[in-house]
């Protein structure tokens, strides 16, 4: 596992796009973010990358990812 923190919109867009993911947020929340890789989950609503990045900024979150090709491990972590 090769972990890396990404915060820039272009980096987030690239990581999610390379893995065919979809940004999402648990319904009726502001900060419970995820990247979906297996299609829709009933309790999540999809977001655009821009909406995801704005929500990350508003909630002081960074995205911790496994940067190895094909790996989908990710976690939104609060900072500051």
PyMOL Python script that loads the backbone (N, CA, C, O; Angstrom):
from pymol import cmd

cmd.read_pdbstr("""\
ATOM      1  N   UNK A   1       0.856  -1.174   0.000  1.00  0.00           N
ATOM      2  CA  UNK A   1       0.000   0.000   0.000  1.00  0.00           C
ATOM      3  C   UNK A   1       0.898   1.231   0.000  1.00  0.00           C
ATOM      4  O   UNK A   1       1.855   1.322   0.769  1.00  0.00           O
ATOM      5  N   UNK A   2       0.574   2.161  -0.865  1.00  0.00           N
ATOM      6  CA  UNK A   2       1.323   3.401  -0.981  1.00  0.00           C
ATOM      7  C   UNK A   2       0.358   4.562  -0.776  1.00  0.00           C
ATOM      8  O   UNK A   2      -0.313   4.992  -1.715  1.00  0.00           O
ATOM      9  N   UNK A   3       0.289   5.068   0.452  1.00  0.00           N
ATOM     10  CA  UNK A   3      -0.692   6.090   0.797  1.00  0.00           C
ATOM     11  C   UNK A   3      -0.198   7.490   0.486  1.00  0.00           C
ATOM     12  O   UNK A   3       0.994   7.788   0.563  1.00  0.00           O
ATOM     13  N   UNK A   4      -1.152   8.340   0.132  1.00  0.00           N
ATOM     14  CA  UNK A   4      -0.844   9.728  -0.214  1.00  0.00           C
ATOM     15  C   UNK A   4      -2.076  10.570   0.112  1.00  0.00           C
ATOM     16  O   UNK A   4      -3.207  10.108  -0.045  1.00  0.00           O
ATOM     17  N   UNK A   5      -1.859  11.787   0.560  1.00  0.00           N
ATOM     18  CA  UNK A   5      -2.949  12.731   0.787  1.00  0.00           C
ATOM     19  C   UNK A   5      -3.074  13.603  -0.451  1.00  0.00           C
ATOM     20  O   UNK A   5      -2.086  14.150  -0.941  1.00  0.00           O
ATOM     21  N   UNK A   6      -4.303  13.727  -0.955  1.00  0.00           N
ATOM     22  CA  UNK A   6      -4.536  14.620  -2.086  1.00  0.00           C
ATOM     23  C   UNK A   6      -5.615  15.630  -1.707  1.00  0.00           C
ATOM     24  O   UNK A   6      -6.599  15.300  -1.046  1.00  0.00           O
ATOM     25  N   UNK A   7      -5.398  16.880  -2.149  1.00  0.00           N
ATOM     26  CA  UNK A   7      -6.348  17.945  -1.816  1.00  0.00           C
ATOM     27  C   UNK A   7      -6.721  18.790  -3.028  1.00  0.00           C
ATOM     28  O   UNK A   7      -7.749  19.468  -3.017  1.00  0.00           O
ATOM     29  N   UNK A   8      -5.908  18.757  -4.058  1.00  0.00           N
ATOM     30  CA  UNK A   8      -6.172  19.582  -5.234  1.00  0.00           C
ATOM     31  C   UNK A   8      -7.217  18.931  -6.124  1.00  0.00           C
ATOM     32  O   UNK A   8      -7.236  17.714  -6.310  1.00  0.00           O
ATOM     33  N   UNK A   9      -8.088  19.775  -6.668  1.00  0.00           N
ATOM     34  CA  UNK A   9      -9.186  19.304  -7.501  1.00  0.00           C
ATOM     35  C   UNK A   9      -8.707  18.402  -8.638  1.00  0.00           C
ATOM     36  O   UNK A   9      -9.308  17.357  -8.888  1.00  0.00           O
ATOM     37  N   UNK A  10      -7.645  18.787  -9.323  1.00  0.00           N
ATOM     38  CA  UNK A  10      -7.140  17.995 -10.457  1.00  0.00           C
ATOM     39  C   UNK A  10      -6.642  16.628 -10.004  1.00  0.00           C
ATOM     40  O   UNK A  10      -6.843  15.634 -10.703  1.00  0.00           O
ATOM     41  N   UNK A  11      -5.995  16.567  -8.840  1.00  0.00           N
ATOM     42  CA  UNK A  11      -5.512  15.296  -8.314  1.00  0.00           C
ATOM     43  C   UNK A  11      -6.684  14.384  -7.938  1.00  0.00           C
ATOM     44  O   UNK A  11      -6.670  13.187  -8.226  1.00  0.00           O
ATOM     45  N   UNK A  12      -7.687  14.962  -7.299  1.00  0.00           N
ATOM     46  CA  UNK A  12      -8.863  14.197  -6.897  1.00  0.00           C
ATOM     47  C   UNK A  12      -9.592  13.688  -8.135  1.00  0.00           C
ATOM     48  O   UNK A  12      -9.976  12.520  -8.199  1.00  0.00           O
ATOM     49  N   UNK A  13      -9.782  14.564  -9.116  1.00  0.00           N
ATOM     50  CA  UNK A  13     -10.447  14.192 -10.367  1.00  0.00           C
ATOM     51  C   UNK A  13      -9.698  13.043 -11.047  1.00  0.00           C
ATOM     52  O   UNK A  13     -10.313  12.083 -11.512  1.00  0.00           O
ATOM     53  N   UNK A  14      -8.369  13.147 -11.103  1.00  0.00           N
ATOM     54  CA  UNK A  14      -7.559  12.107 -11.738  1.00  0.00           C
ATOM     55  C   UNK A  14      -7.646  10.779 -11.019  1.00  0.00           C
ATOM     56  O   UNK A  14      -7.824   9.739 -11.652  1.00  0.00           O
ATOM     57  N   UNK A  15      -7.522  10.804  -9.698  1.00  0.00           N
ATOM     58  CA  UNK A  15      -7.544   9.555  -8.924  1.00  0.00           C
ATOM     59  C   UNK A  15      -8.891   8.851  -9.073  1.00  0.00           C
ATOM     60  O   UNK A  15      -8.940   7.644  -9.314  1.00  0.00           O
ATOM     61  N   UNK A  16      -9.983   9.603  -8.930  1.00  0.00           N
ATOM     62  CA  UNK A  16     -11.319   9.014  -9.047  1.00  0.00           C
ATOM     63  C   UNK A  16     -11.567   8.535 -10.480  1.00  0.00           C
ATOM     64  O   UNK A  16     -12.083   7.437 -10.687  1.00  0.00           O
ATOM     65  N   UNK A  17     -11.202   9.351 -11.459  1.00  0.00           N
ATOM     66  CA  UNK A  17     -11.431   9.001 -12.859  1.00  0.00           C
ATOM     67  C   UNK A  17     -10.666   7.764 -13.302  1.00  0.00           C
ATOM     68  O   UNK A  17     -11.197   6.935 -14.040  1.00  0.00           O
ATOM     69  N   UNK A  18      -9.420   7.636 -12.853  1.00  0.00           N
ATOM     70  CA  UNK A  18      -8.604   6.475 -13.222  1.00  0.00           C
ATOM     71  C   UNK A  18      -9.193   5.172 -12.698  1.00  0.00           C
ATOM     72  O   UNK A  18      -8.919   4.098 -13.234  1.00  0.00           O
ATOM     73  N   UNK A  19     -10.000   5.272 -11.653  1.00  0.00           N
ATOM     74  CA  UNK A  19     -10.565   4.076 -11.022  1.00  0.00           C
ATOM     75  C   UNK A  19     -12.068   3.925 -11.293  1.00  0.00           C
ATOM     76  O   UNK A  19     -12.737   3.069 -10.714  1.00  0.00           O
ATOM     77  N   UNK A  20     -12.570   4.767 -12.175  1.00  0.00           N
ATOM     78  CA  UNK A  20     -14.000   4.742 -12.530  1.00  0.00           C
ATOM     79  C   UNK A  20     -14.905   4.883 -11.313  1.00  0.00           C
ATOM     80  O   UNK A  20     -15.924   4.201 -11.202  1.00  0.00           O
ATOM     81  N   UNK A  21     -14.527   5.767 -10.408  1.00  0.00           N
ATOM     82  CA  UNK A  21     -15.328   6.010  -9.211  1.00  0.00           C
ATOM     83  C   UNK A  21     -16.328   7.126  -9.421  1.00  0.00           C
ATOM     84  O   UNK A  21     -16.308   7.820 -10.438  1.00  0.00           O
ATOM     85  N   UNK A  22     -17.199   7.287  -8.449  1.00  0.00           N
ATOM     86  CA  UNK A  22     -18.207   8.353  -8.471  1.00  0.00           C
ATOM     87  C   UNK A  22     -18.252   8.997  -7.090  1.00  0.00           C
ATOM     88  O   UNK A  22     -18.553   8.318  -6.109  1.00  0.00           O
ATOM     89  N   UNK A  23     -17.956  10.305  -6.993  1.00  0.00           N
ATOM     90  CA  UNK A  23     -18.070  10.984  -5.701  1.00  0.00           C
ATOM     91  C   UNK A  23     -19.507  10.932  -5.200  1.00  0.00           C
ATOM     92  O   UNK A  23     -20.453  10.987  -5.986  1.00  0.00           O
ATOM     93  N   UNK A  24     -19.657  10.824  -3.891  1.00  0.00           N
ATOM     94  CA  UNK A  24     -20.996  10.736  -3.314  1.00  0.00           C
ATOM     95  C   UNK A  24     -20.992  11.265  -1.884  1.00  0.00           C
ATOM     96  O   UNK A  24     -19.949  11.425  -1.250  1.00  0.00           O
ATOM     97  N   UNK A  25     -22.206  11.528  -1.409  1.00  0.00           N
ATOM     98  CA  UNK A  25     -22.400  11.985  -0.032  1.00  0.00           C
ATOM     99  C   UNK A  25     -23.622  11.261   0.515  1.00  0.00           C
ATOM    100  O   UNK A  25     -24.625  11.086  -0.177  1.00  0.00           O
ATOM    101  N   UNK A  26     -23.512  10.849   1.767  1.00  0.00           N
ATOM    102  CA  UNK A  26     -24.670  10.206   2.405  1.00  0.00           C
ATOM    103  C   UNK A  26     -25.806  11.229   2.450  1.00  0.00           C
ATOM    104  O   UNK A  26     -25.602  12.390   2.805  1.00  0.00           O
ATOM    105  N   UNK A  27     -26.994  10.777   2.086  1.00  0.00           N
ATOM    106  CA  UNK A  27     -28.153  11.676   2.048  1.00  0.00           C
ATOM    107  C   UNK A  27     -28.375  12.342   3.405  1.00  0.00           C
ATOM    108  O   UNK A  27     -28.194  11.730   4.457  1.00  0.00           O
ATOM    109  N   UNK A  28     -28.769  13.600   3.350  1.00  0.00           N
ATOM    110  CA  UNK A  28     -29.089  14.395   4.540  1.00  0.00           C
ATOM    111  C   UNK A  28     -27.893  14.665   5.441  1.00  0.00           C
ATOM    112  O   UNK A  28     -28.055  14.884   6.641  1.00  0.00           O
ATOM    113  N   UNK A  29     -26.681  14.650   4.862  1.00  0.00           N
ATOM    114  CA  UNK A  29     -25.475  15.020   5.614  1.00  0.00           C
ATOM    115  C   UNK A  29     -24.657  15.998   4.780  1.00  0.00           C
ATOM    116  O   UNK A  29     -24.875  16.144   3.577  1.00  0.00           O
ATOM    117  N   UNK A  30     -23.728  16.654   5.430  1.00  0.00           N
ATOM    118  CA  UNK A  30     -22.820  17.552   4.713  1.00  0.00           C
ATOM    119  C   UNK A  30     -21.432  16.965   4.577  1.00  0.00           C
ATOM    120  O   UNK A  30     -20.726  17.265   3.614  1.00  0.00           O
ATOM    121  N   UNK A  31     -21.028  16.137   5.518  1.00  0.00           N
ATOM    122  CA  UNK A  31     -19.628  15.739   5.570  1.00  0.00           C
ATOM    123  C   UNK A  31     -19.371  14.241   5.409  1.00  0.00           C
ATOM    124  O   UNK A  31     -18.209  13.835   5.386  1.00  0.00           O
ATOM    125  N   UNK A  32     -20.386  13.418   5.300  1.00  0.00           N
ATOM    126  CA  UNK A  32     -20.175  11.973   5.174  1.00  0.00           C
ATOM    127  C   UNK A  32     -19.967  11.643   3.700  1.00  0.00           C
ATOM    128  O   UNK A  32     -20.896  11.238   3.001  1.00  0.00           O
ATOM    129  N   UNK A  33     -18.722  11.827   3.240  1.00  0.00           N
ATOM    130  CA  UNK A  33     -18.376  11.676   1.829  1.00  0.00           C
ATOM    131  C   UNK A  33     -17.828  10.293   1.533  1.00  0.00           C
ATOM    132  O   UNK A  33     -17.328   9.605   2.423  1.00  0.00           O
ATOM    133  N   UNK A  34     -17.928   9.896   0.280  1.00  0.00           N
ATOM    134  CA  UNK A  34     -17.392   8.606  -0.158  1.00  0.00           C
ATOM    135  C   UNK A  34     -17.122   8.675  -1.654  1.00  0.00           C
ATOM    136  O   UNK A  34     -17.593   9.573  -2.352  1.00  0.00           O
ATOM    137  N   UNK A  35     -16.355   7.708  -2.121  1.00  0.00           N
ATOM    138  CA  UNK A  35     -16.209   7.482  -3.554  1.00  0.00           C
ATOM    139  C   UNK A  35     -16.763   6.086  -3.798  1.00  0.00           C
ATOM    140  O   UNK A  35     -16.279   5.107  -3.229  1.00  0.00           O
ATOM    141  N   UNK A  36     -17.774   6.003  -4.640  1.00  0.00           N
ATOM    142  CA  UNK A  36     -18.421   4.726  -4.929  1.00  0.00           C
ATOM    143  C   UNK A  36     -17.770   4.085  -6.138  1.00  0.00           C
ATOM    144  O   UNK A  36     -17.508   4.754  -7.138  1.00  0.00           O
ATOM    145  N   UNK A  37     -17.508   2.785  -6.048  1.00  0.00           N
ATOM    146  CA  UNK A  37     -16.880   2.048  -7.153  1.00  0.00           C
ATOM    147  C   UNK A  37     -17.768   0.930  -7.669  1.00  0.00           C
ATOM    148  O   UNK A  37     -17.512   0.383  -8.741  1.00  0.00           O
ATOM    149  N   UNK A  38     -18.794   0.588  -6.933  1.00  0.00           N
ATOM    150  CA  UNK A  38     -19.646  -0.540  -7.310  1.00  0.00           C
ATOM    151  C   UNK A  38     -21.062  -0.095  -7.624  1.00  0.00           C
ATOM    152  O   UNK A  38     -22.012  -0.824  -7.340  1.00  0.00           O
ATOM    153  N   UNK A  39     -21.224   1.085  -8.204  1.00  0.00           N
ATOM    154  CA  UNK A  39     -22.561   1.568  -8.520  1.00  0.00           C
ATOM    155  C   UNK A  39     -23.182   2.314  -7.368  1.00  0.00           C
ATOM    156  O   UNK A  39     -22.505   2.691  -6.411  1.00  0.00           O
ATOM    157  N   UNK A  40     -24.463   2.520  -7.470  1.00  0.00           N
ATOM    158  CA  UNK A  40     -25.190   3.318  -6.488  1.00  0.00           C
ATOM    159  C   UNK A  40     -25.371   2.578  -5.167  1.00  0.00           C
ATOM    160  O   UNK A  40     -25.502   1.354  -5.120  1.00  0.00           O
ATOM    161  N   UNK A  41     -25.374   3.360  -4.113  1.00  0.00           N
ATOM    162  CA  UNK A  41     -25.776   2.867  -2.802  1.00  0.00           C
ATOM    163  C   UNK A  41     -27.003   3.677  -2.425  1.00  0.00           C
ATOM    164  O   UNK A  41     -27.004   4.899  -2.573  1.00  0.00           O
ATOM    165  N   UNK A  42     -28.023   3.034  -1.952  1.00  0.00           N
ATOM    166  CA  UNK A  42     -29.316   3.677  -1.713  1.00  0.00           C
ATOM    167  C   UNK A  42     -29.227   4.893  -0.796  1.00  0.00           C
ATOM    168  O   UNK A  42     -29.971   5.857  -0.975  1.00  0.00           O
ATOM    169  N   UNK A  43     -28.332   4.858   0.175  1.00  0.00           N
ATOM    170  CA  UNK A  43     -28.275   5.960   1.132  1.00  0.00           C
ATOM    171  C   UNK A  43     -27.293   7.062   0.733  1.00  0.00           C
ATOM    172  O   UNK A  43     -27.026   7.966   1.524  1.00  0.00           O
ATOM    173  N   UNK A  44     -26.753   6.993  -0.491  1.00  0.00           N
ATOM    174  CA  UNK A  44     -25.828   8.020  -0.987  1.00  0.00           C
ATOM    175  C   UNK A  44     -26.390   8.701  -2.216  1.00  0.00           C
ATOM    176  O   UNK A  44     -27.104   8.091  -3.012  1.00  0.00           O
ATOM    177  N   UNK A  45     -26.056   9.985  -2.361  1.00  0.00           N
ATOM    178  CA  UNK A  45     -26.380  10.732  -3.566  1.00  0.00           C
ATOM    179  C   UNK A  45     -25.075  11.103  -4.261  1.00  0.00           C
ATOM    180  O   UNK A  45     -24.099  11.459  -3.601  1.00  0.00           O
ATOM    181  N   UNK A  46     -25.053  11.021  -5.572  1.00  0.00           N
ATOM    182  CA  UNK A  46     -23.827  11.311  -6.305  1.00  0.00           C
ATOM    183  C   UNK A  46     -23.565  12.809  -6.346  1.00  0.00           C
ATOM    184  O   UNK A  46     -24.485  13.624  -6.280  1.00  0.00           O
ATOM    185  N   UNK A  47     -22.286  13.146  -6.455  1.00  0.00           N
ATOM    186  CA  UNK A  47     -21.822  14.529  -6.519  1.00  0.00           C
ATOM    187  C   UNK A  47     -20.919  14.701  -7.725  1.00  0.00           C
ATOM    188  O   UNK A  47     -20.381  13.729  -8.255  1.00  0.00           O
ATOM    189  N   UNK A  48     -20.759  15.929  -8.150  1.00  0.00           N
ATOM    190  CA  UNK A  48     -19.718  16.234  -9.135  1.00  0.00           C
ATOM    191  C   UNK A  48     -18.401  16.370  -8.375  1.00  0.00           C
ATOM    192  O   UNK A  48     -18.396  16.495  -7.150  1.00  0.00           O
ATOM    193  N   UNK A  49     -17.296  16.346  -9.099  1.00  0.00           N
ATOM    194  CA  UNK A  49     -15.991  16.554  -8.454  1.00  0.00           C
ATOM    195  C   UNK A  49     -15.962  17.913  -7.768  1.00  0.00           C
ATOM    196  O   UNK A  49     -15.469  18.034  -6.647  1.00  0.00           O
ATOM    197  N   UNK A  50     -16.491  18.940  -8.438  1.00  0.00           N
ATOM    198  CA  UNK A  50     -16.501  20.291  -7.856  1.00  0.00           C
ATOM    199  C   UNK A  50     -17.294  20.327  -6.548  1.00  0.00           C
ATOM    200  O   UNK A  50     -16.864  20.960  -5.583  1.00  0.00           O
ATOM    201  N   UNK A  51     -18.444  19.655  -6.508  1.00  0.00           N
ATOM    202  CA  UNK A  51     -19.239  19.601  -5.276  1.00  0.00           C
ATOM    203  C   UNK A  51     -18.484  18.865  -4.178  1.00  0.00           C
ATOM    204  O   UNK A  51     -18.525  19.262  -3.013  1.00  0.00           O
ATOM    205  N   UNK A  52     -17.797  17.794  -4.553  1.00  0.00           N
ATOM    206  CA  UNK A  52     -17.001  17.038  -3.588  1.00  0.00           C
ATOM    207  C   UNK A  52     -15.904  17.910  -2.994  1.00  0.00           C
ATOM    208  O   UNK A  52     -15.732  17.955  -1.776  1.00  0.00           O
ATOM    209  N   UNK A  53     -15.165  18.599  -3.851  1.00  0.00           N
ATOM    210  CA  UNK A  53     -14.062  19.450  -3.392  1.00  0.00           C
ATOM    211  C   UNK A  53     -14.589  20.574  -2.501  1.00  0.00           C
ATOM    212  O   UNK A  53     -13.975  20.882  -1.479  1.00  0.00           O
ATOM    213  N   UNK A  54     -15.707  21.188  -2.865  1.00  0.00           N
ATOM    214  CA  UNK A  54     -16.287  22.253  -2.037  1.00  0.00           C
ATOM    215  C   UNK A  54     -16.701  21.712  -0.662  1.00  0.00           C
ATOM    216  O   UNK A  54     -16.483  22.372   0.354  1.00  0.00           O
ATOM    217  N   UNK A  55     -17.288  20.530  -0.630  1.00  0.00           N
ATOM    218  CA  UNK A  55     -17.675  19.929   0.635  1.00  0.00           C
ATOM    219  C   UNK A  55     -16.448  19.589   1.481  1.00  0.00           C
ATOM    220  O   UNK A  55     -16.464  19.743   2.702  1.00  0.00           O
ATOM    221  N   UNK A  56     -15.387  19.126   0.820  1.00  0.00           N
ATOM    222  CA  UNK A  56     -14.143  18.846   1.539  1.00  0.00           C
ATOM    223  C   UNK A  56     -13.593  20.123   2.166  1.00  0.00           C
ATOM    224  O   UNK A  56     -13.172  20.116   3.323  1.00  0.00           O
ATOM    225  N   UNK A  57     -13.593  21.208   1.416  1.00  0.00           N
ATOM    226  CA  UNK A  57     -13.091  22.487   1.942  1.00  0.00           C
ATOM    227  C   UNK A  57     -13.944  22.968   3.105  1.00  0.00           C
ATOM    228  O   UNK A  57     -13.417  23.376   4.140  1.00  0.00           O
ATOM    229  N   UNK A  58     -15.255  22.922   2.937  1.00  0.00           N
ATOM    230  CA  UNK A  58     -16.169  23.416   3.964  1.00  0.00           C
ATOM    231  C   UNK A  58     -16.046  22.630   5.266  1.00  0.00           C
ATOM    232  O   UNK A  58     -16.270  23.174   6.347  1.00  0.00           O
ATOM    233  N   UNK A  59     -15.694  21.364   5.161  1.00  0.00           N
ATOM    234  CA  UNK A  59     -15.616  20.494   6.340  1.00  0.00           C
ATOM    235  C   UNK A  59     -14.187  20.171   6.755  1.00  0.00           C
ATOM    236  O   UNK A  59     -13.957  19.300   7.595  1.00  0.00           O
ATOM    237  N   UNK A  60     -13.222  20.883   6.158  1.00  0.00           N
ATOM    238  CA  UNK A  60     -11.802  20.723   6.501  1.00  0.00           C
ATOM    239  C   UNK A  60     -11.332  19.278   6.357  1.00  0.00           C
ATOM    240  O   UNK A  60     -10.743  18.708   7.276  1.00  0.00           O
ATOM    241  N   UNK A  61     -11.605  18.691   5.180  1.00  0.00           N
ATOM    242  CA  UNK A  61     -11.239  17.311   4.915  1.00  0.00           C
ATOM    243  C   UNK A  61     -10.173  17.220   3.834  1.00  0.00           C
ATOM    244  O   UNK A  61     -10.118  18.045   2.923  1.00  0.00           O
ATOM    245  N   UNK A  62      -9.330  16.205   3.951  1.00  0.00           N
ATOM    246  CA  UNK A  62      -8.390  15.839   2.892  1.00  0.00           C
ATOM    247  C   UNK A  62      -8.725  14.399   2.509  1.00  0.00           C
ATOM    248  O   UNK A  62      -9.411  13.686   3.241  1.00  0.00           O
ATOM    249  N   UNK A  63      -8.224  13.993   1.343  1.00  0.00           N
ATOM    250  CA  UNK A  63      -8.499  12.638   0.858  1.00  0.00           C
ATOM    251  C   UNK A  63      -7.221  11.817   0.924  1.00  0.00           C
ATOM    252  O   UNK A  63      -6.245  12.117   0.236  1.00  0.00           O
ATOM    253  N   UNK A  64      -7.230  10.789   1.747  1.00  0.00           N
ATOM    254  CA  UNK A  64      -6.117   9.851   1.872  1.00  0.00           C
ATOM    255  C   UNK A  64      -6.397   8.695   0.931  1.00  0.00           C
ATOM    256  O   UNK A  64      -7.445   8.058   1.031  1.00  0.00           O
ATOM    257  N   UNK A  65      -5.468   8.411   0.012  1.00  0.00           N
ATOM    258  CA  UNK A  65      -5.697   7.373  -0.995  1.00  0.00           C
ATOM    259  C   UNK A  65      -4.496   6.446  -1.118  1.00  0.00           C
ATOM    260  O   UNK A  65      -3.371   6.798  -0.762  1.00  0.00           O
ATOM    261  N   UNK A  66      -4.768   5.260  -1.630  1.00  0.00           N
ATOM    262  CA  UNK A  66      -3.703   4.354  -2.051  1.00  0.00           C
ATOM    263  C   UNK A  66      -3.420   4.714  -3.499  1.00  0.00           C
ATOM    264  O   UNK A  66      -4.298   4.589  -4.352  1.00  0.00           O
ATOM    265  N   UNK A  67      -2.214   5.156  -3.780  1.00  0.00           N
ATOM    266  CA  UNK A  67      -1.907   5.644  -5.120  1.00  0.00           C
ATOM    267  C   UNK A  67      -1.459   4.555  -6.092  1.00  0.00           C
ATOM    268  O   UNK A  67      -1.176   4.853  -7.252  1.00  0.00           O
ATOM    269  N   UNK A  68      -1.389   3.292  -5.644  1.00  0.00           N
ATOM    270  CA  UNK A  68      -1.035   2.211  -6.561  1.00  0.00           C
ATOM    271  C   UNK A  68      -2.153   2.028  -7.587  1.00  0.00           C
ATOM    272  O   UNK A  68      -3.335   2.107  -7.254  1.00  0.00           O
ATOM    273  N   UNK A  69      -1.768   1.786  -8.823  1.00  0.00           N
ATOM    274  CA  UNK A  69      -2.741   1.636  -9.911  1.00  0.00           C
ATOM    275  C   UNK A  69      -3.777   0.568  -9.576  1.00  0.00           C
ATOM    276  O   UNK A  69      -3.435  -0.531  -9.140  1.00  0.00           O
ATOM    277  N   UNK A  70      -5.033   0.906  -9.784  1.00  0.00           N
ATOM    278  CA  UNK A  70      -6.116  -0.038  -9.576  1.00  0.00           C
ATOM    279  C   UNK A  70      -6.603  -0.164  -8.141  1.00  0.00           C
ATOM    280  O   UNK A  70      -7.658  -0.754  -7.909  1.00  0.00           O
ATOM    281  N   UNK A  71      -5.875   0.368  -7.178  1.00  0.00           N
ATOM    282  CA  UNK A  71      -6.283   0.284  -5.772  1.00  0.00           C
ATOM    283  C   UNK A  71      -7.321   1.358  -5.481  1.00  0.00           C
ATOM    284  O   UNK A  71      -7.194   2.488  -5.953  1.00  0.00           O
ATOM    285  N   UNK A  72      -8.342   1.016  -4.711  1.00  0.00           N
ATOM    286  CA  UNK A  72      -9.421   1.958  -4.451  1.00  0.00           C
ATOM    287  C   UNK A  72      -9.545   2.376  -2.985  1.00  0.00           C
ATOM    288  O   UNK A  72     -10.508   3.049  -2.619  1.00  0.00           O
ATOM    289  N   UNK A  73      -8.584   1.987  -2.141  1.00  0.00           N
ATOM    290  CA  UNK A  73      -8.657   2.405  -0.744  1.00  0.00           C
ATOM    291  C   UNK A  73      -8.642   3.931  -0.684  1.00  0.00           C
ATOM    292  O   UNK A  73      -7.811   4.584  -1.315  1.00  0.00           O
ATOM    293  N   UNK A  74      -9.573   4.481   0.085  1.00  0.00           N
ATOM    294  CA  UNK A  74      -9.620   5.920   0.294  1.00  0.00           C
ATOM    295  C   UNK A  74     -10.307   6.207   1.622  1.00  0.00           C
ATOM    296  O   UNK A  74     -11.106   5.414   2.119  1.00  0.00           O
ATOM    297  N   UNK A  75      -9.972   7.357   2.176  1.00  0.00           N
ATOM    298  CA  UNK A  75     -10.586   7.777   3.434  1.00  0.00           C
ATOM    299  C   UNK A  75     -10.551   9.291   3.494  1.00  0.00           C
ATOM    300  O   UNK A  75      -9.523   9.905   3.207  1.00  0.00           O
ATOM    301  N   UNK A  76     -11.660   9.889   3.862  1.00  0.00           N
ATOM    302  CA  UNK A  76     -11.713  11.336   4.062  1.00  0.00           C
ATOM    303  C   UNK A  76     -11.319  11.596   5.511  1.00  0.00           C
ATOM    304  O   UNK A  76     -11.901  11.022   6.431  1.00  0.00           O
ATOM    305  N   UNK A  77     -10.329  12.464   5.709  1.00  0.00           N
ATOM    306  CA  UNK A  77      -9.757  12.695   7.020  1.00  0.00           C
ATOM    307  C   UNK A  77      -9.828  14.188   7.343  1.00  0.00           C
ATOM    308  O   UNK A  77      -9.501  15.029   6.506  1.00  0.00           O
ATOM    309  N   UNK A  78     -10.259  14.508   8.568  1.00  0.00           N
ATOM    310  CA  UNK A  78     -10.327  15.903   8.974  1.00  0.00           C
ATOM    311  C   UNK A  78      -8.931  16.432   9.301  1.00  0.00           C
ATOM    312  O   UNK A  78      -8.117  15.738   9.910  1.00  0.00           O
ATOM    313  N   UNK A  79      -8.673  17.659   8.888  1.00  0.00           N
ATOM    314  CA  UNK A  79      -7.389  18.291   9.191  1.00  0.00           C
ATOM    315  C   UNK A  79      -7.643  19.684   9.742  1.00  0.00           C
ATOM    316  O   UNK A  79      -8.723  20.252   9.580  1.00  0.00           O
ATOM    317  N   UNK A  80      -6.607  20.226  10.408  1.00  0.00           N
ATOM    318  CA  UNK A  80      -6.660  21.603  10.889  1.00  0.00           C
ATOM    319  C   UNK A  80      -7.633  21.758  11.952  1.00  0.00           C
ATOM    320  O   UNK A  80      -7.808  22.859  12.475  1.00  0.00           O
TER     321      UNK A  80
END
""", "prot")
cmd.dss("prot")
cmd.show_as("cartoon", "prot")
cmd.util.cbc("prot")
cmd.orient("prot")
